[in-house]
Amino acid sequence: MRKRDVIAVGLDSSPASGAALLWAAEEASRRGGVLFVVHSWNRHLHPPAPYAPVPGPEEDHEAGRELLERSVAVVRARFPRLPVRTALSGRRPEQALTEVAGADLLVLGSAAQRPGDGRLGAVLLACLRWPPCPVAVVGTPGRLSPSGGAPARGSLTPARRRRIRVH
């Protein structure tokens, strides 16, 4: 029996993450694989304002679980036959993502508006620096391509057709 490809995707509440989730789901569906959705939080990355109440670990876990549930529901509505697994972690996101075991592809969203604007983010840069497997970076829909034309769309298929190795 042939092993199914595992497409892992990092999830947060950003529009870029949502675009990455749908791109990863489409890629997993196209390959006949499994989608593995990873959400991680670390309260020290984004401390609340000094006057704001500090959520406890239970609230962080519950918010992450709800985000995963909503996101998986969106994927299942579009790809009802796609097997979906999830992971919820309280570790730093880059640690949870670079230690994804057995993934064939890691998909991440990028907040960059255009090439060179410097908003790749610490998590994305860490995953590119220490990739656990090939990494695909997906931008938010509606962004301009590097040439300034139509919105950029990601896919590994054209590269594979031209026999280009994708890393």
C-alpha positions in Angstrom: 0.0 0.0 0.0 1.3 3.4 -1.0 2.0 6.0 1.8 -0.3 9.0 1.6 1.4 12.4 1.4 1.0 14.5 4.5 0.6 18.2 3.9 1.1 20.1 7.1 0.0 23.7 7.5 0.6 26.2 10.2 -2.6 28.0 11.4 -3.2 31.3 13.2 -6.0 33.8 12.8 -4.4 35.8 10.0 -5.7 36.1 6.4 -2.4 34.7 5.1 -2.9 31.7 7.3 -6.4 31.1 6.0 -5.1 31.3 2.4 -2.3 28.8 3.3 -4.9 26.5 4.9 -7.0 26.4 1.7 -4.0 26.0 -0.6 -2.7 23.1 1.6 -6.1 21.5 1.6 -6.3 21.7 -2.2 -2.8 20.3 -2.6 -3.5 17.4 -0.1 -6.7 16.7 -2.0 -5.0 16.7 -5.4 -2.3 14.3 -4.1 -4.8 12.0 -2.4 -3.1 12.8 0.9 -3.8 13.9 4.4 -4.0 17.5 5.7 -2.3 18.1 9.1 -3.3 21.4 10.6 -1.0 22.7 13.4 -1.9 25.6 15.7 0.5 26.8 18.3 0.5 29.7 20.7 3.0 31.2 23.1 1.7 33.9 25.4 5.1 35.5 25.6 5.2 36.3 21.9 2.4 38.8 22.0 2.0 40.0 25.6 -1.3 41.8 26.2 -1.5 45.5 27.1 -0.6 46.2 30.7 -4.2 47.0 31.6 -5.7 44.0 29.8 -6.6 40.8 31.7 -4.1 38.0 31.1 -5.8 34.9 29.8 -4.7 31.6 31.5 -3.5 28.5 29.8 -7.1 27.1 29.7 -8.3 30.2 27.7 -5.4 29.9 25.3 -6.1 26.2 24.8 -9.8 26.8 24.3 -9.3 29.7 21.8 -6.8 27.5 19.8 -9.2 24.5 19.8 -12.0 26.8 18.6 -9.8 28.2 15.8 -8.9 24.6 14.7 -12.5 23.5 14.7 -13.7 26.5 12.6 -10.8 26.0 10.2 -11.4 22.3 9.8 -15.1 22.9 9.2 -14.2 25.3 6.3 -11.9 22.7 4.8 -14.4 19.8 5.2 -17.1 22.0 3.5 -14.8 22.4 0.4 -13.1 19.0 0.5 -15.5 16.6 2.3 -13.4 13.4 1.5 -10.1 14.9 2.6 -8.7 13.3 5.8 -7.8 16.0 8.3 -5.7 15.7 11.4 -5.0 18.5 13.9 -2.4 19.4 16.5 -2.7 22.0 19.2 0.5 23.1 21.1 1.4 25.6 23.7 5.0 25.6 22.4 6.5 28.4 20.3 5.0 28.1 16.8 8.4 27.8 15.0 9.3 24.9 17.4 6.0 23.1 16.8 6.3 23.6 13.0 10.0 22.7 12.5 9.4 19.5 14.5 6.5 18.2 12.4 7.3 14.6 12.0 6.6 12.8 8.7 5.2 15.7 6.7 6.0 15.7 3.0 5.3 19.5 2.7 4.9 22.3 5.2 2.6 25.2 4.0 2.8 28.6 5.7 1.2 32.0 5.0 3.1 35.2 4.4 2.1 38.7 5.5 4.4 40.3 2.9 2.5 42.6 0.6 5.2 42.6 -2.1 8.7 41.1 -2.6 11.2 42.7 -0.2 8.8 44.4 2.1 10.4 42.5 5.1 7.2 41.2 6.7 8.0 37.5 6.4 7.8 37.1 10.2 9.9 35.2 12.7 8.0 32.0 12.5 8.2 31.8 8.7 11.9 32.7 8.6 12.6 30.0 11.3 10.8 27.4 9.3 12.7 28.4 6.1 16.0 28.3 8.0 15.4 24.9 9.6 12.8 23.2 7.3 11.5 19.8 8.5 10.6 19.1 4.8 10.0 21.2 1.7 8.2 24.5 2.5 5.6 26.3 0.4 4.8 29.9 1.2 1.4 31.2 0.3 0.4 34.9 0.2 -2.9 36.4 0.9 -5.3 36.4 -2.1 -5.5 39.6 -3.9 -1.8 40.5 -3.5 0.1 41.5 -6.6 2.6 39.2 -8.2 6.3 40.3 -8.3 5.8 41.7 -11.8 2.9 43.9 -10.5 0.3 42.0 -12.6 -2.5 39.6 -11.5 -2.6 38.2 -8.0 0.0 35.5 -7.4 -1.2 31.9 -7.0 0.8 29.1 -5.7 1.0 25.6 -7.0 3.7 22.9 -7.2 2.1 21.4 -10.3 3.7 23.6 -13.0 7.2 23.1 -11.4 6.7 19.3 -11.4 5.6 19.4 -15.0 8.8 21.1 -16.0 10.8 18.7 -13.8 12.0 21.5 -11.5 13.0 20.3 -8.1 11.0 22.2 -5.5 12.6 22.6 -2.1 
